[in-house]
Amino acid sequence: MKLLVTGGAGFIGSAVVRLAVARGHEVVNLDALTYAACLANVASVAEHPAYAFEQADIRDFKALEEIFARHAPDAVMHLAAESHVDRSIDGPGAFIETNVTGTYHLLQAARGYWEGQGRPGGFRFHHISTDEVYGSLGETGRFTEETPYAPNSPYSASKAASDHLVRAWGETYGLPQVITNCSNNYGPYHFPEKLIPVVILNALAGKEIPVYGQGLNVRDWLYVEDHADALLCVLEKGRVGRSYNIGGDNELRNIDLVRMICAILDRLRPAKRPYSSLIRFVEDRPGHDLRYAIDPTRIETELGWRPSVTLEQGLEKTVRWYLDNEAWWRALLEREGVGERLGTAARGGRGPAQHPSPESGLTG
């Protein structure tokens, strides 16, 4: 199968690209190479005969038309997105342009190509989204595919809008589509402005590890390579018009996650004092959802997929990867906004530097 993967130089997208090539698929990686993208993420497959790269913006409809015509993909896996919640608070316009307008242009280009090919039944438009579209949970309950949408940030609102567009193109035009909504991802190649890499890198540098509020926000963590496996499973076996929630079944409070990472670092890279002594609680961000949790029953029962990596295993692998790949992350620390506190525009300014977002998101 030939896959057109948008955002394939980002965190989750590159994991999909690497796994798809390893499994014998042809892959066309379409990426605009914005601040969170990194071609080093796909260096291991860059010379593979089944891999091709196209630098293009999903808001550029003509470029999309040409790429569809040139490569004739069997499926689209749409991961390109602005995904950092804090950045969406400071600059929501970019999220609307990429996540909403860009998805619209991609849908139109895919629809035109699909209709021009005679509307083949095997074609798929797979839209990869987030559990944040459902809003915030209380202390109990989990998100299902029937949970009403209630986004609380500009980022999640833009992703909710893109989900609705994809569904509408399926219902109105018959475009064969599937949608997946995932929990927080972590693992190798995670961009350094997100929570887990910030904890690791601040600890290694001996800097304070800032945690929003009291660190009581709960997230369901999914190892990125498990997510890539789930996405290919849905693409190959998922029912057209269906949505599937993908979770790691690993709920944890942010403060407990941070302490777990510090304990791993204490063991792998001992310092003069425990890394947990660097933890500092800082002012919360506006609109911060309390808890996310995924009910993965549908993907488990219909498609037989389950995560293979526990949180303990995944965090150990992730910390070891960052310890072994300093050249990769050190170059990214120089990029715009990385290391600054973002997401304070609603309160009228920026706060101290080196503040992470607790969201993983879908950096494409």
C-alpha positions as CSV (number, residue, x, y, z in Angstrom):
1,M,0.0,0.0,0.0
2,K,1.2,3.5,-0.8
3,L,0.6,6.0,2.1
4,L,0.6,9.7,1.9
5,V,1.6,10.7,5.5
6,T,1.2,14.4,6.4
7,G,3.4,15.7,9.1
8,G,5.7,12.8,8.7
9,A,8.7,14.7,10.0
10,G,7.1,15.4,13.4
11,F,6.9,13.3,16.5
12,I,4.0,10.9,15.9
13,G,4.2,11.2,12.1
14,S,7.8,10.1,12.0
15,A,7.0,7.1,14.1
16,V,4.3,6.2,11.6
17,V,6.7,6.7,8.7
18,R,9.4,4.5,10.2
19,L,7.0,1.7,11.1
20,A,5.1,1.8,7.8
21,V,8.4,1.5,5.8
22,A,9.5,-1.3,8.0
23,R,6.3,-3.2,7.3
24,G,6.7,-2.9,3.6
25,H,4.5,0.0,2.7
26,E,5.5,2.8,0.3
27,V,5.5,6.1,2.1
28,V,5.3,9.7,0.8
29,N,6.1,12.0,3.7
30,L,4.5,15.5,3.2
31,D,5.7,18.0,5.7
32,A,6.0,21.8,5.7
33,L,9.0,21.6,8.0
34,T,7.8,24.1,10.5
35,Y,9.5,24.7,13.9
36,A,8.5,21.3,15.4
37,A,9.5,19.2,12.4
38,C,12.9,17.5,12.1
39,L,14.1,15.4,9.1
40,A,16.5,13.7,11.5
41,N,13.4,11.9,12.8
42,V,13.2,9.9,9.5
43,A,16.9,9.7,8.7
44,S,16.8,5.9,9.2
45,V,14.5,5.5,6.2
46,A,15.5,8.6,4.1
47,E,17.4,6.5,1.6
48,H,14.9,3.6,1.4
49,P,13.5,3.0,-2.1
50,A,10.0,2.9,-0.6
51,Y,10.3,6.4,0.9
52,A,9.8,9.8,-0.7
53,F,9.7,13.3,0.8
54,E,7.6,16.3,-0.3
55,Q,8.0,19.6,1.4
56,A,4.6,21.3,1.2
57,D,2.1,23.1,3.3
58,I,-1.4,21.5,3.6
59,R,-2.9,25.0,3.2
60,D,-1.4,25.0,-0.4
61,F,-4.2,23.4,-2.4
62,K,-2.3,23.4,-5.7
63,A,0.7,21.8,-4.2
64,L,-1.5,19.1,-2.7
65,E,-3.2,18.4,-6.1
66,E,0.2,18.0,-7.7
67,I,1.4,15.6,-5.0
68,F,-1.7,13.4,-5.3
69,A,-1.3,13.3,-9.0
70,R,2.5,12.5,-8.9
71,H,2.3,9.8,-6.2
72,A,-1.2,8.3,-6.6
73,P,-1.5,7.1,-2.9
74,D,-3.8,4.4,-1.8
75,A,-4.4,6.1,1.5
76,V,-3.9,9.4,3.4
77,M,-2.8,9.4,7.0
78,H,-3.3,13.0,8.2
79,L,-1.1,13.9,11.1
80,A,0.1,17.4,10.2
81,A,-1.2,19.8,12.8
82,E,-0.3,22.6,15.2
83,S,-0.5,20.8,18.5
84,H,1.1,22.7,21.4
85,V,-1.7,23.9,23.7
86,D,0.4,26.7,25.2
87,R,1.2,28.1,21.8
88,S,-2.4,28.0,20.8
89,I,-3.2,30.2,23.7
90,D,-0.7,32.8,22.6
91,G,-1.4,32.5,18.9
92,P,-4.7,30.8,18.0
93,G,-4.7,32.0,14.4
94,A,-2.0,29.5,13.3
95,F,-4.0,26.6,14.7
96,I,-7.1,27.7,12.8
97,E,-5.2,28.1,9.6
98,T,-3.4,24.8,9.8
99,N,-5.7,22.5,11.6
100,V,-9.0,23.7,10.1
101,T,-8.2,25.4,6.8
102,G,-5.3,23.0,6.1
103,T,-7.5,20.0,6.7
104,Y,-10.2,21.4,4.4
105,H,-7.7,21.8,1.6
106,L,-6.4,18.3,2.1
107,L,-9.9,16.9,2.1
108,Q,-10.7,18.7,-1.1
109,A,-7.5,17.5,-2.8
110,A,-8.1,13.9,-1.6
111,R,-11.7,14.0,-2.8
112,G,-10.7,15.3,-6.2
113,Y,-8.0,12.7,-6.6
114,W,-10.3,9.9,-5.3
115,E,-13.2,10.9,-7.7
116,G,-10.7,11.2,-10.6
117,Q,-9.6,7.6,-9.9
118,G,-13.2,6.4,-10.2
119,R,-14.0,6.5,-6.4
120,P,-12.1,3.2,-5.5
121,G,-13.6,1.5,-2.5
122,G,-10.2,0.7,-1.1
123,F,-9.1,4.3,-0.7
124,R,-8.9,5.7,2.9
125,F,-8.6,9.1,4.4
126,H,-7.4,8.5,8.0
127,H,-7.6,11.6,10.2
128,I,-5.5,11.4,13.4
129,S,-6.9,13.5,16.2
130,T,-6.7,13.9,20.0
131,D,-8.8,13.0,23.1
132,E,-8.6,16.7,24.0
133,V,-11.6,17.3,21.7
134,Y,-13.8,15.7,24.5
135,G,-12.9,18.3,27.1
136,S,-12.2,17.5,30.7
137,L,-13.2,14.6,32.9
138,G,-13.9,14.5,36.6
139,E,-12.4,12.0,38.9
140,T,-14.3,9.1,37.3
141,G,-15.3,7.9,33.8
142,R,-13.5,7.6,30.5
143,F,-13.9,9.0,27.0
144,T,-15.7,6.8,24.5
145,E,-16.4,7.4,20.9
146,E,-19.8,8.7,21.8
147,T,-18.6,11.3,24.3
148,P,-19.9,14.7,23.2
149,Y,-17.2,17.1,22.0
150,A,-16.4,19.9,24.5
151,P,-13.0,21.4,23.6
152,N,-11.5,23.9,26.1
153,S,-8.4,25.3,24.3
154,P,-7.9,26.9,20.9
155,Y,-5.8,23.8,20.0
156,S,-8.5,21.3,20.9
157,A,-11.2,23.4,19.4
158,S,-9.3,23.5,16.1
159,K,-8.9,19.7,16.2
160,A,-12.6,19.2,17.0
161,A,-13.4,21.4,13.9
162,S,-11.1,19.2,11.7
163,D,-12.7,16.0,13.0
164,H,-16.2,17.4,12.0
165,L,-14.9,18.3,8.6
166,V,-13.6,14.8,8.0
167,R,-16.9,13.3,9.1
168,A,-18.8,15.7,6.9
169,W,-16.8,14.9,3.8
170,G,-17.5,11.2,4.4
171,E,-21.3,11.8,4.8
172,T,-21.7,14.4,2.1
173,Y,-19.3,13.2,-0.6
174,G,-18.8,9.6,0.3
175,L,-15.0,10.0,0.9
176,P,-14.0,6.8,2.7
177,Q,-12.7,8.1,6.1
178,V,-11.8,6.9,9.5
179,I,-10.9,9.0,12.6
180,T,-8.8,8.2,15.6
181,N,-8.5,10.1,18.8
182,C,-5.5,9.3,20.9
183,S,-4.3,10.0,24.5
184,N,-1.0,11.7,25.4
185,N,2.0,10.3,23.5
186,Y,5.6,10.0,24.7
187,G,8.7,8.4,23.5
188,P,11.8,8.9,21.2
189,Y,11.9,12.1,19.1
190,H,9.4,13.9,21.3
191,F,9.9,17.7,20.7
192,P,11.7,19.3,23.7
193,E,8.9,21.8,24.6
194,K,6.6,19.0,25.8
195,L,6.3,17.8,29.4
196,I,8.4,14.5,29.4
197,P,11.4,15.8,27.4
198,V,11.4,19.1,29.5
199,V,11.5,17.1,32.7
200,I,14.4,15.0,31.4
201,L,16.4,17.8,29.9
202,N,15.9,20.3,32.8
203,A,16.9,17.6,35.2
204,L,20.1,16.8,33.2
205,A,20.9,20.5,33.1
206,G,20.3,21.0,36.9
207,K,17.5,23.4,36.2
208,E,14.2,23.7,38.0
209,I,11.5,21.3,36.8
210,P,8.3,23.4,36.7
211,V,4.9,21.7,37.2
212,Y,1.6,23.4,36.6
213,G,-0.5,24.0,39.7
214,Q,0.0,21.1,42.2
215,G,0.6,18.6,39.4
216,L,-2.8,16.9,40.0
217,N,-3.9,16.9,36.3
218,V,-4.3,13.3,35.1
219,R,-3.3,12.0,31.7
220,D,-3.5,8.6,29.9
221,W,0.0,8.0,28.5
222,L,0.6,6.1,25.2
223,Y,4.0,5.1,23.9
224,V,4.4,6.6,20.5
225,E,5.5,3.4,18.8
226,D,2.4,1.6,20.1
227,H,0.3,4.5,18.7
228,A,1.9,4.1,15.3
229,D,1.1,0.4,15.4
230,A,-2.5,1.2,16.3
231,L,-2.8,3.7,13.5
232,L,-1.7,1.2,10.9
233,C,-4.1,-1.3,12.4
234,V,-7.0,1.1,12.0
235,L,-6.0,2.0,8.5
236,E,-5.9,-1.6,7.4
237,K,-8.8,-3.0,9.4
238,G,-11.0,-0.1,10.6
239,R,-14.5,0.3,9.3
240,V,-15.2,3.2,7.0
241,G,-17.0,6.0,8.8
242,R,-16.0,4.7,12.2
243,S,-14.0,6.5,14.9
244,Y,-11.6,4.7,17.3
245,N,-10.2,5.9,20.6
246,I,-6.6,4.9,21.2
247,G,-5.3,4.9,24.7
248,G,-2.4,3.5,26.7
249,D,-4.4,2.5,29.8
250,N,-1.8,4.3,31.8
251,E,-3.5,7.1,33.9
252,L,-1.2,9.1,36.1
253,R,-1.1,12.5,37.8
254,N,1.5,14.8,36.3
255,I,3.4,15.1,39.6
256,D,3.6,11.3,39.9
257,L,4.9,11.1,36.3
258,V,7.5,13.7,36.9
259,R,8.7,11.8,40.0
260,M,8.9,8.5,38.1
261,I,11.1,10.2,35.5
262,C,13.3,11.6,38.3
263,A,13.7,8.2,39.8
264,I,14.8,6.7,36.5
265,L,17.3,9.4,36.1
266,D,18.6,8.9,39.6
267,R,19.4,5.3,38.7
268,L,20.7,5.9,35.1
269,R,22.6,9.2,35.6
270,P,23.1,9.8,39.3
271,A,23.6,13.4,40.5
272,K,24.7,14.9,43.8
273,R,21.1,15.1,45.0
274,P,17.8,13.5,43.9
275,Y,16.5,15.0,40.7
276,S,13.1,15.4,42.4
277,S,14.6,18.2,44.5
278,L,14.4,20.3,41.3
279,I,10.6,20.1,41.1
280,R,8.9,23.5,41.5
281,F,5.1,24.2,41.4
282,V,4.2,27.2,39.2
283,E,1.0,29.0,38.3
284,D,-1.4,26.9,36.3
285,R,-2.3,27.8,32.7
286,P,-5.7,29.0,31.7
287,G,-8.3,26.4,30.7
288,H,-6.2,23.5,31.9
289,D,-8.3,20.3,31.7
290,L,-8.2,18.3,34.9
291,R,-8.3,14.7,33.5
292,Y,-8.3,12.7,30.3
293,A,-8.8,9.0,30.1
294,I,-9.6,6.8,27.1
295,D,-11.9,3.8,27.0
296,P,-10.2,1.7,24.3
297,T,-12.9,-1.0,24.2
298,R,-13.9,-0.5,20.5
299,I,-10.4,-0.8,19.1
300,E,-9.7,-3.8,21.3
301,T,-12.9,-5.7,20.6
302,E,-13.3,-4.8,16.9
303,L,-9.7,-4.7,15.7
304,G,-7.8,-6.7,18.4
305,W,-5.3,-4.0,19.2
306,R,-3.8,-3.4,22.6
307,P,-0.7,-1.5,23.7
308,S,2.4,-3.6,24.1
309,V,4.5,-1.2,26.3
310,T,3.7,-0.4,30.0
311,L,4.3,3.1,31.2
312,E,7.3,1.9,33.3
313,Q,8.9,0.2,30.3
314,G,8.1,3.2,28.0
315,L,9.5,5.8,30.4
316,E,12.7,3.8,30.8
317,K,13.1,3.4,27.1
318,T,12.4,7.2,26.6
319,V,14.9,8.4,29.2
320,R,17.6,6.1,27.8
321,W,16.9,7.4,24.3
322,Y,17.4,11.0,25.4
323,L,20.6,10.1,27.3
324,D,21.9,8.5,24.1
325,N,20.8,11.2,21.6
326,E,22.0,14.5,23.0
327,A,23.0,15.8,19.5
328,W,19.3,15.5,18.4
329,W,17.7,17.4,21.2
330,R,20.4,20.0,21.7
331,A,20.0,21.3,18.2
332,L,16.2,21.7,18.8
333,L,16.6,23.6,22.0
334,E,17.7,26.6,19.8
335,R,14.4,26.8,18.0
336,E,11.9,29.6,18.4
337,G,10.0,29.6,21.7
338,V,11.6,26.4,23.0
339,G,12.6,27.0,26.7
340,E,10.2,30.0,27.1
341,R,7.0,29.8,29.1
342,L,4.2,30.0,26.7
343,G,0.4,30.1,27.0
344,T,0.2,33.1,29.3
345,A,-1.4,35.5,26.8
346,A,-4.8,35.1,28.5
347,R,-3.3,36.5,31.7
348,G,-1.4,39.3,29.8
349,G,2.2,38.2,29.4
350,R,4.9,35.6,29.5
351,G,6.2,34.1,32.7
352,P,9.5,32.4,33.6
353,A,11.4,30.4,31.1
354,Q,11.7,26.6,30.9
355,H,8.0,25.8,31.4
356,P,6.6,22.7,29.7
357,S,3.2,22.0,28.4
358,P,1.6,19.0,30.1
359,E,0.1,18.0,26.8
360,S,1.6,15.6,24.3
361,G,-0.6,16.5,21.4
362,L,-0.1,15.5,17.6
363,T,2.9,17.4,16.5
364,G,2.8,16.6,12.8
